[in-house]
Every structure is written in structure tokens, then in C-alpha cells.
């Protein structure tokens, strides 16, 4: 009985020593901010930037309200509050719009073609480029629309908005599944 007890005690001590060594080995790995800042080798070097961090959540709220909620509720005159006069927009139908007045006219014509819209935002992420010192907001959303002929369609949309130093949107890149063949 004493031998069994001795063997069990020795085994427990041995196991305890092995755990301590594993914990020591783990502690040499980077933690916290050091682990986050480690460079990752990418198959392709990004041509615009690879230096992003979380941006201002106020900009995300502004884009969701303006580009999504105001579109859904047909309150497009509010665009003047959050878009610059010199905005450049690349829409998912491969058209480019220059200027706030042109963009408002385009969006109002587009919105007039729907009798009902239901938008839902899957994700919105404010980003900041540390190398270019720019704010961006990306939105992934779904829109269920009914046009004036009563036809209902669902489309997944991805938008990327750049926010200027005055806190207004000055660039839009928009993509959707409906217009990609």
C-alpha cells in the first residue's frame, strides 16, 4: 500500500512539473498589443493600405442613418448633412457620379422606383488607416425591395465609404450581387 501511495505521489509531482514547463513555454509567446501588432505575410501586398485599425463609431452611425435608414424611409434631403459637395460615387451598376447634387438626383430617381423597401445591416465597421490617416466605413447589408410593378427582389450590398477630415463622406464604392454576372 505504501508503494502504491509513493508511486501515485511521484506521478502527481511529475505531472505538476510538466504543467509548469508548459506554462513557462506559453509565457514566451507574445500577448496583448504585441501579439496584435505582429506582421502577417500576405500572398499579395495590398496596394492601398495594410495598416487599418478600428475607426470612429460615430462615422458608422452616420453612414447607417444616411445611406440606409434615410434611403429606406425616403428622407434623401438629409444627404446634405453628411455628404460633401464634391463626393465621388462608384455605384454597383458601374456608373460614376460626381457631386452631391448629382448623387441626390440619382438616388431620388432610384428611390422613386420602389413602393416598399426593407433594409437590414449585417455588419458595419468603422476603420482608420494609420499610414494614410483616413477614416472609412464598410457596410454589408441586405435590401428587400418592391418596385412600382409589384416585383419583389432581394439584393446583398457592400458599401465602402471614405470620411474626410471634416467628418463627411466624400467617396463611395458600392457593390451588389444583382449586377455581377
Secondary structure, 3 states (H helix, E strand, C coil): CHHHHHHHHHHHHHHHHHHHHHHHHHHCCCCHHHHHHCCCCCCCCCCCCCCEEECCHHHHHHHHHHHHHHHHCCCHHHHHHCEEEEEEEECCCCCEEECHHHHHHHHHHHHHCEEEEEEEEEEEEEEEECCCCEEEEEEEEEEEEEECCCCEEEEEEEEEEEECCCCCEEEEEEEECCCCC
